[in-house]
Amino acid sequence: MTGITPYIFKIQRYSIHDGPGIRTTLFFQGCPLSCRWCHNPESQAMDLLQGAKSFGTDLPGLRKPLPLSEERVEELVKTLVHEIEKDNIFYDESNGGVTFSGGEPLSRPKLLLPLLEACRNQEIHTCLDTSGFASFEILKAAATKADLVLFDIKIMEERDHLAFTGKPGGQVLENLKKLSRLKVNLKLRFPLIPAMTDTRENLCKMIEFLTKETVYRDIHILPFHTIGEGKYEFLKMKNELKGISPPTDERVEEVRQMFESAGFNTRIGG
Ligand code: SF4
């Protein structure tokens, strides 16, 4: 919890995994999905009070988070841009900038859209890190304001998407097709999760879909890791992947080769 606002649960500085260069990442509280492999389970609660409580935090004002009135948004954007600008020197030296992540930043459009605009006005490079699970109107508004979109693609089969993320994935794929038609600057991110996203069928369908339906050929493969395990224990949340081992280097390489031989530029990690 940043202490600035319960809408942003963390500000991470000097990140090198959330877009180009050195970045400051703002993590939005609230996500409509509940992916079984989520490394930020603390970010999922849409209810701000519940989100804050999950940290054991009792910040003043959190008992009743202020609604996002126009005045409140203006004030918050000013405060957050001030925080972002503290790292200007690193952005300038590394071609970095700010990344809006989460949780799902698109679940807070009232705050996200003016923040993207304010950063653009200050000539700060912006990345939108999204699951793509949102109405297309909101996604389009944010994606066309951001300099780069980092878009998660997870599971092609509707039934499996529902089982492993809590929501069907058709809207995500439709949204990706529409962004492609608009030629939004976008890189794909693929979480490689044993037996969930990492199946031959899922990979083949994904490559076919991306090749036929989109112009996007840059994909970051994000192998499952167990770093978030402690968070599940702390939050007393069920960790459905407890005991699952990360994919071996050989498996990651095989998957990378599958994408590469289909004409994709790959990168392992964020
Ligand atoms: S979309 Fe991201 S933040 Fe949301 S549940 Fe999935 S992994 Fe977690």
Boltz pocket constraint, residues with backbone or C-beta under 6 A from the ligand:
constraints:
  - pocket:
      binder: B
      contacts: [[A, 31], [A, 32], [A, 33], [A, 34], [A, 35], [A, 37], [A, 38], [A, 39], [A, 40], [A, 41], [A, 43], [A, 44], [A, 102], [A, 103], [A, 104], [A, 131]]
      max_distance: 6.0
